Amino acid sequence: MQQPRISERPLVGLFGSESAYRVLMYLENYGRGYASEMARTYGISLNQVQNQLRKFEELGLLVSRMEGPTRVFYFKQGPVSDALRVFLREMLERLPEETIRKYYRERRRPRRHGKR
């Protein structure tokens, strides 16, 4: 049986802002990410994304590390973030197909050389 599709509106309200919601959904879907990549994906300001990442890191939900010149963010393992990730994964599976195609099925690696 197919799960019912949901609206993003209640989720945005639950997390308090669209940027907070988007940051968490991005990280759950891709496993890691950096601020400019998230801002570009959703068409929101870099400053909003950076503020959310900083807030979630201060709360202990995220951790970051430098990879070359880029600060990359991940979920921190722990009971609260693990439970949050279960919830986010469930919500990702229930989003409308159009939303999934638009934001969560981006090609993450370049095409293999010679592949058509």
Buried (B, 14 or more C-beta within 10 A) or exposed (E): EEEEEBEBEEBBEEBEBBBBBBBBBBBBBBEBBBBEBBBEBBEBEEEBBBBBBBBBBEEEBBBBEEEEEEBBBBBBEEEEBEEBBEEBEEBBEBBEEEBBEEBBEEEEEEEEEEEE
